[in-house]
Amino acid sequence: MEGVIEISSREFREKQKAYLDLADSGAQIILKRGRKQAYKLTPVDDDSDFVITPELEKRLEEGRREYREGKAISCKTKEELHRFLDSL
């Protein structure tokens, strides 16, 4: 299947199975939500980068702990972020 199929959130709700089947077959489905938001409907498989392994879960929890302990760096503006990145 080629091309991009754009649908509204209402269309998706009404025909979920059909659009999920199209995504499974390789179609690019763009789900529009209002005028400014859009989402790409993509199947997640066993080879996907989206799988959270036990090792990744452990690293995520370590990061959450460090954040709670105040060991994280916070940048509130774009300029602060640029200064931090330039300092690395």
N, C-alpha and C positions, 0 to 999 in steps of 0.2 A: 504494500500500500504506500503510495507516495502522496506528497502534499501535506498541508497543514489544515486541520479541521478546527475552526473556532466555534465554540458553543457558549451559550449563557448558562449561568448556574441553574436557572429554571429548566432549560433543556436537559442538562445533566441529571437533575433530580427525576425528571420524567422518564428518561431512557438510560439509567445508569448502566444496566447490563450491556446494552448495545455499545456504549462508549468504552466501557472497560474491555469488552471483547475486541474492539478496534485497536485500543492501545496495546493489548496483548499481541495483536497481529502486526504491530510495528507502526501503526499510524501515529502521527504527531497530533495530540489533542491539546488544544489550548482552551482552558476554562476561564471565561471572562466573568469578572465580578464587578459590576458597575463600569464606569469609564476608565478608571485608573489602575485597577488591579487585574492581574491575569496569573494563571497557574498552569504549569505543564503537567499533564497526566502521564506518569511514567511508571511502568511496572517495576517492582523490586524483585530481583531473583537471588538465588544463592550466591552468584558471583558478584553481587552488587557491593559497592563501597559503603552502603548504608547499614550494613550488618554491624551490630554492636557486640563485639566479642567480650569474653570475660576480662581479657587484658585491657581492652579499651574502657570497659566499665570501671575497672580499678583506677585507671589514669584519670577518668572523669571525676571519680569520687575524690581522688587526691587533689585535683584542681578546685573542686568545691570546698574542700577542707581548707586549703590555702587561702581561698577567697574569704571564707568565714573568719579566718585568723588574721585577716588584714595584710596578707603577704602578696596581694595582687596589685598591679599597677592600673590606675584608672585615668583615662584621658577624657576630659569633658568636652573638648573642642577639637576641631580638625588640626589646629595649630599645635596643640599639646601632643597630639598623636604624631605629627610630623617631627616635632622636636625629639620625642622619645625614639622613634624609628631611626632618626639621624644619629642618635647617640649610640646605637648598637654597633 
